[in-house]
């Protein structure tokens, strides 16, 4: 789906929200919590599927289906016939066909860019805008700078819908904290490790002749869902605004099939990784709480100790007078006694004949 078609579909869904009760979980998080990625199909010639090189890989795929990939044996193909990777949306149009080896299988199902994409989404990013570079440095840098500038602006003004705690359909599942956060991931079109990833991103532009030599942009959210794809020259500020506002807005339609976009092939156990993200959040919160308590304890320890007053049942004793005051009292007593003695002596002399 091109970005233009995705915009039209998103605009219709936003308008329809006025006629239907929407859950209050943002679209990007509702998709991450609840929308399982559609499965690709890998059609493998029967003889190749049973080979010593490929059979263990297919057995592991069936035993541990982390990949959104269904492998089938193509019994009509010859032993040297090509394997084919078929899109969920267009099973009659393979995005790749050729000899299947172990190295090709690993490149089909995983790549460094896809791992980085999943890492960012699981860290809480609302969407990652993938820029498939044209190889022309000036054009690639200009496209990246323009979109990144707009994404930063949207982050500064956007507000997430308020979650209704009483609405059963509006419960957020385990995972990272909700936030309005976008980033850009640049992928070289000529990188051999990303050959199949680029093909998955750009297959909808196969009929656009101007897309081959230009940088291409595709916002990805949820469990690897591409909202749409377009040459960067067609992506205006208005386009970025509408795509981001759709992703940040309340989920107006809970049916995955009714929303725009298509899924990528990614080797991610989303449910397990979301639980890990939840546990990491809780551990970080506990650590932050413990650090706050420890800081408060240290602050109290360093505070001056309050004065301690000891109360006993004994009568309080008068404090002794100061040393200078005792000396003064002694002199006064001596003067009084001398005066009193002189008075007695005088009286005695008067009584004598």
C-alpha positions as CSV (number, residue, x, y, z in Angstrom):
1,X,0.0,0.0,0.0
2,X,1.4,3.4,-1.0
3,X,1.5,6.2,1.6
4,X,-1.2,8.1,-0.3
5,X,-3.6,5.2,-0.1
6,X,-2.7,4.7,3.6
7,X,-3.5,8.4,4.2
8,X,-6.9,8.1,2.6
9,X,-7.7,5.0,4.6
10,X,-6.5,6.6,7.8
11,X,-8.5,9.7,7.1
12,X,-11.6,7.6,6.6
13,X,-11.1,5.7,9.9
14,X,-10.6,9.0,11.8
15,X,-13.8,10.4,10.3
16,X,-15.7,7.2,11.1
17,X,-14.6,7.4,14.7
18,X,-17.3,10.0,15.2
19,X,-20.0,7.5,14.4
20,X,-18.5,4.6,16.5
21,X,-17.3,4.3,20.0
22,X,-13.5,4.1,19.8
23,X,-11.3,2.5,22.5
24,X,-8.9,5.0,24.0
25,X,-5.7,3.0,23.4
26,X,-3.5,4.7,20.7
27,X,-3.4,2.9,17.4
28,X,0.3,2.2,17.6
29,X,0.0,0.5,21.0
30,X,-3.2,-1.4,20.2
31,X,-1.4,-2.9,17.2
32,X,1.6,-3.8,19.3
33,X,-0.6,-5.4,22.0
34,X,-3.1,-7.3,19.8
35,X,-2.3,-7.5,16.1
36,X,-0.5,-10.7,15.1
37,X,1.7,-10.2,12.0
38,X,0.3,-11.9,8.8
39,X,2.3,-14.9,7.7
40,X,4.5,-15.0,4.6
41,X,4.7,-18.2,2.7
42,X,7.9,-19.9,1.6
43,X,7.3,-22.4,-1.2
44,X,10.2,-24.8,-1.3
45,X,10.7,-27.6,-3.8
46,X,10.1,-30.9,-2.1
47,X,13.6,-32.2,-2.9
48,X,15.2,-29.0,-1.4
49,X,12.9,-29.2,1.7
50,X,14.3,-32.7,2.4
51,X,17.9,-31.8,1.9
52,X,20.4,-32.0,4.8
53,X,21.0,-28.2,4.6
54,X,17.4,-27.0,4.6
55,X,15.4,-29.7,6.4
56,X,16.8,-28.8,9.9
57,X,15.9,-25.1,9.3
58,X,12.3,-26.0,8.4
59,X,12.0,-28.4,11.3
60,X,13.1,-25.6,13.7
61,X,10.6,-23.2,12.1
62,X,7.7,-25.6,12.7
63,X,8.8,-26.4,16.3
64,X,9.4,-22.8,17.3
65,X,7.3,-20.5,15.2
66,X,8.7,-17.1,16.2
67,X,8.8,-16.1,12.5
68,X,5.6,-15.1,10.8
69,X,6.5,-17.5,8.0
70,X,4.7,-20.7,6.8
71,X,7.0,-23.1,4.8
72,X,5.3,-25.4,2.3
73,X,6.6,-28.0,0.0
74,X,6.1,-27.3,-3.7
75,X,5.7,-30.8,-5.1
76,X,5.2,-29.5,-8.6
77,X,8.6,-27.9,-8.7
78,X,11.7,-29.8,-10.0
79,X,14.5,-30.7,-7.7
80,X,16.6,-27.8,-9.1
81,X,13.6,-25.4,-9.2
82,X,13.6,-22.1,-7.3
83,X,12.1,-21.5,-3.9
84,X,9.7,-18.5,-3.7
85,X,8.8,-16.0,-0.9
86,X,5.2,-15.0,-1.2
87,X,3.6,-11.9,0.4
88,X,0.5,-12.3,2.6
89,X,-1.2,-9.6,0.6
90,X,-0.2,-10.9,-2.9
91,X,0.6,-14.6,-2.9
92,X,0.6,-14.7,-6.7
93,X,3.5,-12.2,-6.8
94,X,6.6,-13.5,-5.1
95,X,9.0,-10.8,-3.9
96,X,11.9,-13.3,-4.3
97,X,12.6,-16.5,-6.1
98,X,15.8,-18.4,-6.4
99,X,18.0,-21.3,-5.0
100,X,17.4,-21.7,-1.3
101,X,20.5,-22.2,0.9
102,X,21.0,-21.8,4.6
103,X,22.5,-18.4,4.2
104,X,19.6,-17.2,2.0
105,X,17.1,-18.5,4.5
106,X,18.7,-16.5,7.3
107,X,18.9,-13.4,5.1
108,X,15.2,-13.8,4.2
109,X,14.0,-14.1,7.7
110,X,16.3,-11.7,9.6
111,X,18.7,-8.7,9.2
112,X,20.4,-6.1,11.3
113,X,17.9,-3.4,10.3
114,X,14.9,-5.5,11.3
115,X,16.5,-6.3,14.7
116,X,17.1,-2.5,15.3
117,X,13.5,-1.8,14.2
118,X,12.1,-4.3,16.7
119,X,14.4,-3.0,19.5
120,X,13.1,0.6,19.0
121,X,9.5,-0.4,19.0
122,X,9.9,-2.6,22.1
123,X,11.6,0.4,23.8
124,X,8.3,2.3,23.4
125,X,8.7,4.2,20.1
126,X,5.3,4.9,18.5
127,X,6.7,4.3,15.0
128,X,10.0,4.1,13.2
129,X,10.3,5.9,9.9
130,X,12.5,3.7,7.7
131,X,14.3,5.6,4.9
132,X,15.5,3.4,2.1
133,X,18.4,5.4,0.7
134,X,18.8,6.1,-3.0
135,X,22.6,6.1,-2.8
136,X,22.7,9.9,-3.6
137,X,24.0,11.4,-0.5
138,X,22.6,14.9,-0.9
139,X,19.1,13.7,-1.7
140,X,19.1,11.1,1.2
141,X,20.4,13.6,3.7
142,X,17.8,16.2,2.7
143,X,15.0,13.8,2.9
144,X,16.1,12.5,6.3
145,X,16.6,16.1,7.7
146,X,13.1,17.3,6.6
147,X,11.2,14.3,8.0
148,X,13.2,14.2,11.3
149,X,12.6,17.9,11.8
150,X,8.9,17.4,11.5
151,X,8.9,14.3,13.7
152,X,10.6,16.3,16.5
153,X,7.9,19.0,16.2
154,X,5.1,16.4,16.4
155,X,6.7,14.9,19.6
156,X,6.7,18.4,21.2
157,X,3.0,19.1,20.6
158,X,1.3,15.7,20.4
159,X,-0.8,14.4,23.3
160,X,-1.8,10.8,23.7
161,X,-5.5,10.0,24.3
162,X,-6.6,9.6,27.9
163,X,-7.0,5.9,28.7
164,X,-10.4,5.0,30.2
165,X,-9.7,2.6,33.1
166,X,-13.3,1.5,33.1
167,X,-13.4,0.4,29.4
168,X,-12.4,-3.3,29.0
169,X,-11.4,-2.7,25.4
170,X,-9.0,0.1,26.5
171,X,-6.6,-1.9,28.6
172,X,-3.0,-1.6,27.7
173,X,-1.0,-4.9,27.7
174,X,2.4,-5.5,29.1
175,X,5.2,-3.7,27.5
176,X,7.0,-0.3,27.4
177,X,5.5,2.9,28.8
178,X,3.2,4.8,26.5
179,X,4.8,7.9,24.9
180,X,4.8,9.9,21.7
181,X,8.2,9.0,20.2
182,X,9.4,8.7,16.6
183,X,12.7,8.1,15.0
184,X,14.3,7.5,11.6
185,X,16.2,4.4,10.5
186,X,18.2,4.7,7.4
187,X,18.9,1.6,5.3
188,X,21.2,1.4,2.3
189,X,19.5,0.1,-0.7
190,X,22.7,-1.6,-1.8
191,X,23.4,-3.3,1.5
192,X,23.5,-7.1,0.8
193,X,22.3,-7.9,4.3
194,X,19.1,-5.8,3.8
195,X,18.3,-6.9,0.2
196,X,15.2,-8.8,1.3
197,X,14.1,-6.2,3.9
198,X,14.2,-3.5,1.2
199,X,12.2,-5.7,-1.1
200,X,9.5,-6.2,1.5
201,X,9.3,-2.4,2.1
202,X,9.2,-1.3,-1.5
203,X,7.2,-4.0,-3.3
204,X,4.1,-1.7,-3.5
205,X,6.2,0.8,-5.5
206,X,7.2,-1.7,-8.2
207,X,5.1,0.1,-10.8
208,X,6.4,3.6,-9.8
209,X,9.3,4.3,-12.2
210,X,10.4,7.3,-10.1
211,X,10.8,5.3,-7.0
212,X,13.9,3.3,-8.1
213,X,16.3,6.3,-8.1
214,X,14.9,8.2,-5.1
215,X,14.9,7.7,-1.4
216,X,11.8,5.9,-0.1
217,X,10.0,6.4,3.2
218,X,7.9,3.9,5.1
219,X,6.6,4.3,8.7
220,X,6.6,1.0,10.6
221,X,4.7,0.4,13.9
222,X,3.1,-2.4,15.9
223,X,4.6,-5.9,15.2
224,X,6.4,-4.8,12.1
225,X,3.4,-3.3,10.2
226,X,4.2,-0.9,7.4
227,X,1.7,1.9,7.4
228,X,2.5,2.9,3.8
229,X,5.4,3.6,1.5
230,X,6.2,6.5,-0.9
231,X,9.2,8.2,-2.5
232,X,10.5,10.8,-0.1
233,X,9.8,13.6,-2.5
234,X,6.0,12.9,-2.1
235,X,6.2,13.1,1.7
236,X,5.2,16.6,2.8
237,X,4.9,17.9,6.4
238,X,1.2,17.4,6.1
239,X,1.7,13.7,5.2
240,X,4.0,13.2,8.2
241,X,1.5,15.0,10.4
242,X,-1.5,12.9,9.3
243,X,0.4,9.6,9.6
244,X,1.7,10.4,13.1
245,X,-1.7,11.7,14.3
246,X,-3.4,8.6,13.1
247,X,-0.9,6.4,15.0
248,X,-1.2,8.5,18.1
249,X,-4.9,8.8,18.0
250,X,-7.5,6.5,19.7
251,X,-8.0,3.2,17.8
252,X,-11.2,3.8,16.0
253,X,-11.3,0.4,14.3
254,X,-10.1,-2.6,16.3
255,X,-10.1,-5.0,13.3
256,X,-6.6,-5.3,11.9
257,X,-7.8,-6.0,8.4
258,X,-9.7,-2.7,8.3
259,X,-6.6,-0.7,9.0
260,X,-4.1,0.4,6.3
261,X,-0.7,-1.2,5.9
262,X,1.0,-4.6,5.5
263,X,3.4,-6.7,7.6
264,X,7.1,-7.4,7.4
265,X,8.7,-10.7,7.9
266,X,10.5,-10.5,11.3
267,X,12.1,-13.1,13.6
268,X,10.6,-11.7,16.9
269,X,8.8,-13.4,19.7
270,X,6.6,-10.3,20.4
271,X,4.7,-11.7,23.3
272,X,7.8,-12.8,25.2
273,X,9.7,-9.5,24.4
274,X,6.7,-7.4,25.6
275,X,6.8,-9.3,28.9
276,X,10.5,-8.6,29.2
277,X,9.9,-4.9,28.5
278,X,7.2,-4.9,31.3
279,X,9.6,-6.6,33.7
280,X,12.3,-4.1,32.9
281,X,9.9,-1.2,33.6
282,X,8.9,-2.7,36.9
283,X,12.5,-3.3,37.9
284,X,13.5,0.2,36.9
285,X,10.7,1.6,39.0
286,X,11.7,-0.5,42.0
287,X,15.3,0.7,41.6
288,X,14.3,4.3,41.4
289,X,12.1,3.9,44.5
290,X,14.9,2.3,46.5
291,X,17.3,5.1,45.4
292,X,14.8,7.7,46.5
293,X,14.4,6.1,49.9
294,X,18.2,5.7,50.3
295,X,18.7,9.4,49.5
296,X,16.1,10.4,52.0
297,X,17.7,8.2,54.6
298,X,21.2,9.7,54.0
299,X,19.6,13.2,54.3
300,X,18.1,12.4,57.6
301,X,21.4,10.9,58.9
302,X,23.3,14.0,58.1
303,X,20.8,16.3,59.8
304,X,21.8,17.7,63.3
305,X,20.6,15.6,66.2
306,X,17.8,17.1,68.3
307,X,18.6,18.2,71.9
308,X,17.8,15.4,74.4
309,X,16.1,16.4,77.7
310,X,16.3,13.9,80.5
311,X,13.5,14.2,83.2
312,X,14.0,12.6,86.6
313,X,11.9,12.5,89.8
314,X,14.5,14.2,92.0
315,X,14.1,17.8,93.2
316,X,16.1,20.2,91.2
317,X,19.1,21.7,93.1
318,X,19.8,25.4,93.0
319,X,22.9,26.2,91.0
320,X,25.8,27.7,93.0
321,X,26.2,31.4,92.6
322,X,29.0,32.7,90.4
323,X,32.4,33.0,92.0
324,X,32.4,36.8,92.0
325,X,28.9,37.0,93.5
326,X,30.1,34.7,96.5
327,X,33.0,37.0,97.2
328,X,30.7,40.1,97.3
329,X,28.3,38.4,99.7
330,X,31.2,37.6,102.0
331,X,32.4,41.2,102.2
332,X,28.9,42.5,102.9
333,X,28.5,40.0,105.8
334,X,31.9,41.1,107.3
335,X,30.9,44.8,107.1
336,X,27.5,44.1,108.8
337,X,29.2,42.2,111.5
338,X,31.8,44.9,112.2
339,X,29.2,47.5,112.3
340,X,27.0,45.5,114.7
341,X,30.1,44.9,116.9
342,X,30.9,48.7,117.0
343,X,27.4,49.5,118.0
344,X,27.4,47.0,120.9
345,X,30.7,48.5,122.2
346,X,29.3,52.0,122.1
347,X,26.3,51.1,124.1
348,X,28.5,49.4,126.7
349,X,30.6,52.6,127.2
350,X,27.5,54.7,127.8
351,X,26.2,52.5,130.6
352,X,29.4,52.9,132.7
353,X,29.3,55.6,135.5
